[in-house]
Amino acid sequence: MIASKKPADTFNIMSELVLPNDTNTLGNLMGGRLMHLMDIAGAISAMKHCNCPVVTASVDNVSFSNPIKLGNLLTIESRVTRAFNTSMEIYLKVWGEDLHAQFKYVTNEAYLTFVALDPNGKPRKVPEITPACEEDQKMFDGALRRRQLRLILGGKMKPDEAGELKALFL
Ligand SMILES: CC(C)(COP(=O)(O)OP(=O)(O)OC[C@H]1O[C@@H](n2cnc3c(N)ncnc32)[C@H](O)[C@@H]1OP(=O)(O)O)[C@@H](O)C(=O)NCCC(=O)NCCS
């Protein structure tokens, strides 16, 4: 197993045309359909990192700021921001694009966590992430705080164990 990779090694970009079957009665992409595609995009980045099967462990708060219209192009960019022991945080950015009018609009961003599995379905160790630029480093540093928050919300960590978060609030 490679000991370390860069976020760029895990970068993935995925596009789909929004078709009638993907939309609600207002002619906008359904949120559930978008989350399905985000899950797949995130899994691709995670698998580019660990080169083995992964499962979605959690999805952080997702809010949709703009609807994606029927006939527009939906694009999801994703990459691993930080790897821990067996888990990886993935950052996703989603935008819509009106190819006729030639404009793009960001609809949402999200962080998903995936866990790598061994052939017995047990969590297995993943390579580390080495930030390669200032933006990578910012994401990498923030990942520790986001991890603590999601583990507390998921009932997997006690608030008093979250050193990074305590440093922010106390
Ligand atoms: C995710 C899963 C593999 C974790 O297994 P587990 O027995 O709790 O294993 P552990 O407690 O050893 O945790 C393994 C890793 O998962 C992470 N994890 C567990 N719950 C998490 C959560 N709610 N959010 C983020 N990460 C989580 C842990 O932090 C740990 O990461 P680390 O090794 O990098 O520190 C297990 O809960 C699972 O299989 N869940 C179902 C996944 C699935 O089916 N997803 C599709 C949705 S239907």
PDBQT file of the ligand as one rigid body, heavy atoms in Angstrom, charges set to zero:
ROOT
HETATM    1  C1  LIG A 201     -19.003   2.832   9.004  1.00  0.00    +0.000 C 
HETATM    2  C2  LIG A 201     -18.712   1.497   9.710  1.00  0.00    +0.000 C 
HETATM    3  C3  LIG A 201     -17.827   0.622   8.787  1.00  0.00    +0.000 C 
HETATM    4  C4  LIG A 201     -17.932   1.812  10.994  1.00  0.00    +0.000 C 
HETATM    5  O1  LIG A 201     -17.740   0.588  11.616  1.00  0.00    +0.000 OA
HETATM    6  P1  LIG A 201     -17.466   0.478  13.200  1.00  0.00    +0.000 P 
HETATM    7  O2  LIG A 201     -17.614  -0.919  13.598  1.00  0.00    +0.000 OA
HETATM    8  O3  LIG A 201     -18.215   1.553  13.914  1.00  0.00    +0.000 OA
HETATM    9  O4  LIG A 201     -15.931   0.697  13.224  1.00  0.00    +0.000 OA
HETATM   10  P2  LIG A 201     -15.083   1.682  14.107  1.00  0.00    +0.000 P 
HETATM   11  O5  LIG A 201     -15.737   2.185  15.343  1.00  0.00    +0.000 OA
HETATM   12  O6  LIG A 201     -13.773   0.973  14.245  1.00  0.00    +0.000 OA
HETATM   13  O7  LIG A 201     -14.905   2.920  13.129  1.00  0.00    +0.000 OA
HETATM   14  C5  LIG A 201     -14.230   2.773  11.909  1.00  0.00    +0.000 C 
HETATM   15  C6  LIG A 201     -14.058   4.142  11.329  1.00  0.00    +0.000 C 
HETATM   16  O8  LIG A 201     -15.344   4.677  11.042  1.00  0.00    +0.000 OA
HETATM   17  C7  LIG A 201     -15.426   5.991  11.556  1.00  0.00    +0.000 C 
HETATM   18  N1  LIG A 201     -16.814   6.269  11.885  1.00  0.00    +0.000 N 
HETATM   19  C8  LIG A 201     -17.659   5.509  12.563  1.00  0.00    +0.000 A 
HETATM   20  N2  LIG A 201     -18.855   6.131  12.652  1.00  0.00    +0.000 NA
HETATM   21  C9  LIG A 201     -18.728   7.308  12.016  1.00  0.00    +0.000 A 
HETATM   22  C10 LIG A 201     -19.599   8.403  11.785  1.00  0.00    +0.000 A 
HETATM   23  N3  LIG A 201     -20.855   8.416  12.229  1.00  0.00    +0.000 N 
HETATM   24  N4  LIG A 201     -19.130   9.455  11.087  1.00  0.00    +0.000 NA
HETATM   25  C11 LIG A 201     -17.855   9.481  10.639  1.00  0.00    +0.000 A 
HETATM   26  N5  LIG A 201     -16.986   8.459  10.820  1.00  0.00    +0.000 NA
HETATM   27  C12 LIG A 201     -17.423   7.396  11.508  1.00  0.00    +0.000 A 
HETATM   28  C13 LIG A 201     -14.557   5.952  12.807  1.00  0.00    +0.000 C 
HETATM   29  O9  LIG A 201     -14.170   7.267  13.174  1.00  0.00    +0.000 OA
HETATM   30  C14 LIG A 201     -13.400   5.125  12.318  1.00  0.00    +0.000 C 
HETATM   31  O10 LIG A 201     -12.522   5.945  11.557  1.00  0.00    +0.000 OA
HETATM   32  P3  LIG A 201     -10.924   5.906  11.848  1.00  0.00    +0.000 P 
HETATM   33  O11 LIG A 201     -10.498   4.468  11.816  1.00  0.00    +0.000 OA
HETATM   34  O12 LIG A 201     -10.335   6.681  10.716  1.00  0.00    +0.000 OA
HETATM   35  O13 LIG A 201     -10.705   6.535  13.183  1.00  0.00    +0.000 OA
HETATM   36  C15 LIG A 201     -20.018   0.701  10.068  1.00  0.00    +0.000 C 
HETATM   37  O14 LIG A 201     -20.761   1.456  11.000  1.00  0.00    +0.000 OA
HETATM   38  C16 LIG A 201     -20.867   0.409   8.867  1.00  0.00    +0.000 C 
HETATM   39  O15 LIG A 201     -20.608  -0.538   8.146  1.00  0.00    +0.000 OA
HETATM   40  N6  LIG A 201     -21.916   1.211   8.670  1.00  0.00    +0.000 N 
HETATM   41  C17 LIG A 201     -22.808   1.024   7.523  1.00  0.00    +0.000 C 
HETATM   42  C18 LIG A 201     -22.207   1.628   6.263  1.00  0.00    +0.000 C 
HETATM   43  C19 LIG A 201     -23.192   1.607   5.128  1.00  0.00    +0.000 C 
HETATM   44  O16 LIG A 201     -23.831   0.612   4.885  1.00  0.00    +0.000 OA
HETATM   45  N7  LIG A 201     -23.299   2.740   4.443  1.00  0.00    +0.000 N 
HETATM   46  C20 LIG A 201     -24.258   2.897   3.394  1.00  0.00    +0.000 C 
HETATM   47  C21 LIG A 201     -25.506   3.487   3.970  1.00  0.00    +0.000 C 
HETATM   48  S1  LIG A 201     -26.882   2.453   3.741  1.00  0.00    +0.000 SA
ENDROOT
TORSDOF 0
